[in-house]
Amino acid sequence: MMHKYAIEIFYSEEDEGYIAVVPELPGCSAFGETEEEALREIKVAIDLWLETAEKDGREIPKPAGKELLRTVVEGVVALGEVHSEGAGA
């Protein structure tokens, strides 16, 4: 299955490895000793999360993926414009 959910991967000193999370799917996370392994594991976790949600009749969030990214990028661009306008005054 191909899903378009945003995945965050970060290094955890405490766990001595990489944690992958899907912010749009509460509780959906995975661990790997490398970023690649964490990514492979989170893909499995996403499938299991969606499968379980479907069985339980829970609502499955629509991936915000590109929309979320667009919002972040527009926010950064808007901040840059505000910043540069203020510099000339």
Backbone as CSV, one residue per row, in Angstrom:
resi,resn,N_x,N_y,N_z,CA_x,CA_y,CA_z,C_x,C_y,C_z
1,MET,0.831,-1.192,0.000,0.000,0.000,0.000,0.869,1.246,0.000
2,MET,0.396,2.261,-0.716,1.150,3.517,-0.761,0.352,4.584,-0.034
3,HIS,0.958,5.165,0.987,0.289,6.208,1.745,1.098,7.484,1.666
4,LYS,0.419,8.595,1.807,1.097,9.873,1.668,1.163,10.641,2.990
5,TYR,1.315,9.920,4.077,1.412,10.578,5.372,2.828,11.097,5.595
6,ALA,2.924,12.263,6.241,4.230,12.819,6.569,4.858,11.955,7.660
7,ILE,6.154,11.682,7.504,6.887,10.871,8.468,8.028,11.722,9.020
8,GLU,8.159,11.750,10.330,9.283,12.452,10.956,10.217,11.399,11.528
9,ILE,11.513,11.557,11.254,12.507,10.632,11.796,13.539,11.461,12.557
10,PHE,13.808,11.052,13.785,14.819,11.780,14.560,15.641,10.801,15.388
11,TYR,16.839,11.231,15.748,17.723,10.383,16.543,17.383,10.540,18.013
12,SER,17.332,9.431,18.728,17.055,9.441,20.158,18.281,8.944,20.908
13,GLU,18.924,9.854,21.660,20.097,9.485,22.483,19.687,8.385,23.461
14,GLU,18.521,8.589,24.082,18.017,7.677,25.108,17.885,6.253,24.572
15,ASP,17.326,6.128,23.354,17.102,4.807,22.764,18.283,4.339,21.917
16,GLU,19.246,5.242,21.695,20.410,4.955,20.854,19.992,4.436,19.487
17,GLY,19.057,5.139,18.874,18.595,4.775,17.546,17.631,5.823,17.028
18,TYR,17.017,5.520,15.923,16.126,6.468,15.264,14.668,6.130,15.538
19,ILE,13.904,7.159,15.820,12.471,7.014,16.048,11.768,7.652,14.849
20,ALA,10.791,6.941,14.305,9.979,7.475,13.211,8.556,7.612,13.732
21,VAL,7.937,8.762,13.474,6.555,8.974,13.896,5.740,9.543,12.750
22,VAL,4.437,9.275,12.805,3.501,9.828,11.827,2.549,10.716,12.633
23,PRO,2.800,12.038,12.641,2.001,12.943,13.466,0.490,12.846,13.237
24,GLU,0.090,12.516,12.016,-1.347,12.457,11.702,-2.022,11.176,12.205
25,LEU,-1.222,10.174,12.573,-1.770,8.914,13.065,-1.330,8.739,14.517
26,PRO,-2.166,9.129,15.469,-1.793,9.081,16.884,-1.268,7.718,17.324
27,GLY,-0.104,7.724,17.952,0.467,6.488,18.467,1.225,5.672,17.438
28,CYS,1.283,6.155,16.207,1.978,5.411,15.157,3.453,5.802,15.161
29,SER,4.296,4.879,15.650,5.725,5.151,15.687,6.502,3.863,15.473
30,ALA,7.785,4.001,15.176,8.636,2.834,14.953,10.062,3.194,15.319
31,PHE,10.888,2.173,15.481,12.272,2.352,15.881,13.194,1.643,14.899
32,GLY,14.373,2.210,14.694,15.382,1.546,13.877,16.769,1.973,14.312
33,GLU,17.749,1.115,14.105,19.131,1.471,14.451,19.693,2.470,13.447
34,THR,19.092,2.514,12.254,19.486,3.491,11.230,18.219,4.206,10.765
35,GLU,18.398,5.338,10.080,17.237,6.064,9.545,16.467,5.180,8.564
36,GLU,17.211,4.434,7.751,16.595,3.568,6.742,15.732,2.502,7.392
37,GLU,16.252,1.919,8.474,15.515,0.872,9.175,14.250,1.457,9.819
38,ALA,14.384,2.637,10.403,13.221,3.296,11.017,12.159,3.577,9.956
39,LEU,12.593,3.986,8.766,11.657,4.264,7.669,10.946,2.989,7.224
40,ARG,11.708,1.892,7.081,11.092,0.605,6.709,10.060,0.193,7.756
41,GLU,10.436,0.313,9.028,9.552,-0.098,10.124,8.289,0.768,10.206
42,ILE,8.422,2.069,9.957,7.245,2.948,10.073,6.254,2.655,8.949
43,LYS,6.758,2.231,7.798,5.846,1.871,6.701,4.981,0.676,7.101
44,VAL,5.589,-0.280,7.793,4.847,-1.443,8.298,3.846,-0.972,9.357
45,ALA,4.312,-0.084,10.247,3.451,0.421,11.325,2.240,1.185,10.759
46,ILE,2.444,1.944,9.689,1.336,2.687,9.057,0.290,1.693,8.552
47,ASP,0.736,0.667,7.851,-0.200,-0.344,7.335,-0.994,-0.990,8.468
48,LEU,-0.293,-1.355,9.555,-0.961,-1.978,10.696,-1.936,-1.015,11.369
49,TRP,-1.523,0.253,11.497,-2.370,1.271,12.122,-3.673,1.411,11.323
50,LEU,-3.532,1.526,10.004,-4.705,1.717,9.136,-5.603,0.486,9.138
51,GLU,-4.975,-0.693,9.110,-5.720,-1.965,9.133,-6.550,-2.065,10.420
52,THR,-5.910,-1.770,11.548,-6.576,-1.827,12.851,-7.704,-0.801,12.938
53,ALA,-7.434,0.412,12.487,-8.450,1.473,12.522,-9.671,1.067,11.698
54,GLU,-9.410,0.452,10.537,-10.494,0.009,9.659,-11.338,-1.061,10.344
55,LYS,-10.668,-2.045,10.954,-11.363,-3.129,11.665,-12.206,-2.594,12.815
56,ASP,-11.649,-1.599,13.540,-12.340,-1.019,14.697,-13.389,0.018,14.299
57,GLY,-13.459,0.311,12.999,-14.422,1.301,12.525,-14.057,2.730,12.900
58,ARG,-12.759,2.951,13.202,-12.309,4.307,13.525,-12.129,5.118,12.254
59,GLU,-12.239,6.427,12.397,-12.065,7.311,11.246,-10.582,7.370,10.895
60,ILE,-10.284,7.244,9.610,-8.902,7.292,9.151,-8.628,8.697,8.622
61,PRO,-7.658,9.393,9.223,-7.370,10.763,8.781,-6.876,10.792,7.339
62,LYS,-7.320,11.787,6.594,-6.819,11.983,5.230,-5.415,12.567,5.362
63,PRO,-4.467,12.062,4.561,-3.109,12.600,4.667,-3.069,14.076,4.281
64,ALA,-2.471,14.892,5.122,-2.348,16.324,4.826,-1.074,16.571,4.038
65,GLY,-0.175,15.582,4.036,1.101,15.626,3.315,1.472,16.917,2.626
66,LYS,1.100,17.057,1.348,1.486,18.220,0.560,0.867,19.506,1.097
67,GLU,-0.377,19.428,1.561,-1.039,20.619,2.103,-0.279,21.119,3.324
68,LEU,0.119,20.192,4.167,0.866,20.522,5.370,2.186,21.177,4.973
69,LEU,2.875,20.586,4.026,4.152,21.109,3.563,3.960,22.501,2.964
70,ARG,2.913,22.660,2.154,2.633,23.943,1.516,2.413,25.018,2.588
71,THR,1.658,24.689,3.632,1.388,25.623,4.720,2.687,26.042,5.389
72,VAL,3.565,25.076,5.654,4.847,25.365,6.294,5.687,26.253,5.390
73,VAL,5.781,25.900,4.107,6.590,26.670,3.159,6.034,28.084,3.017
74,GLU,4.715,28.215,2.878,4.104,29.544,2.762,4.371,30.365,4.017
75,GLY,4.320,29.711,5.181,4.599,30.396,6.436,6.016,30.931,6.473
76,VAL,6.966,30.126,6.005,8.370,30.532,5.981,8.560,31.681,4.991
77,VAL,7.936,31.569,3.813,8.042,32.623,2.798,7.445,33.925,3.339
78,ALA,6.268,33.825,3.968,5.610,35.006,4.532,6.503,35.642,5.597
79,LEU,7.129,34.840,6.415,8.029,35.369,7.446,9.191,36.102,6.792
80,GLY,9.719,35.520,5.715,10.842,36.147,4.991,10.445,37.496,4.422
81,GLU,9.210,37.578,3.884,8.739,38.835,3.299,8.575,39.897,4.377
82,VAL,8.001,39.508,5.487,7.803,40.444,6.597,9.155,40.932,7.078
83,HIS,10.105,40.005,7.167,11.429,40.326,7.672,12.140,41.306,6.728
84,SER,12.068,41.068,5.416,12.765,41.916,4.471,12.092,43.301,4.345
85,GLU,10.759,43.355,4.495,10.067,44.648,4.456,10.497,45.497,5.639
86,GLY,10.614,44.864,6.789,11.003,45.572,8.002,12.428,46.097,7.927
87,ALA,13.291,45.427,7.178,14.694,45.803,7.102,14.885,47.129,6.372
88,GLY,14.017,47.426,5.395,14.170,48.638,4.596,13.672,49.888,5.297
89,ALA,12.855,49.727,6.324,12.215,50.881,6.975,13.174,51.628,7.887
